[in-house]
Amino acid sequence: MISRLTYEEQELIALLKQRSKEAFNYLYDNYAGSLFGIIHQIVQEKETAQDILQEVFINIWKKIDSFDESKGRLFTWMLNIARNAAIDTIRSRSYQDNLKNQPFPENVHTSQNMYVVKPSIDDIGLKKIISSLKEEYRTLIDLSYFQGFTHEEIAKALDIPLGTVKTRIRTALIQLRTMIRQE
């Protein structure tokens, strides 16, 4: 059987809902990298992020019938599943306990820069667009989408009303959408 090179979104969704393994393989091949990037931004450990990615695709397979095209694009829906799975993981007690039980490296001096986060090449375009937002919007997008904080946590951390956080994030997303369309 020859595999298709591309699918229109509606065609792909229809095939996924019919449980087409070829369509699912296409979905994985074309979207796993992007979803992994989002997951890895939230969960820094590569192995854990890979495990979450596998769980995300299992959830996509199981929940594809609940996808509603009128509410948004397939990628956005998958992105939310991935983001939520990553956030659920970092909030889980077992993950938090595992972080507390990490051994210290034998040579502390060689691992000083161990926690420096280097942006990946895939992030450059999105980061460039986000950097053109106002500082207050950029901070909220970073906290919410890249660090996984809830709106309530952001409001508490920045000492601003919850409604203001939600309004600013919505405004920032509208501005981002406009900027992306202009690219």
Summary of the structure (lengths in Angstrom):
residues: 183
radius of gyration: 18.7
end to end distance: 37.4
largest distance: 58.0
contacts: 436
relative contact order: 0.08
helix: 77%
strand: 0%
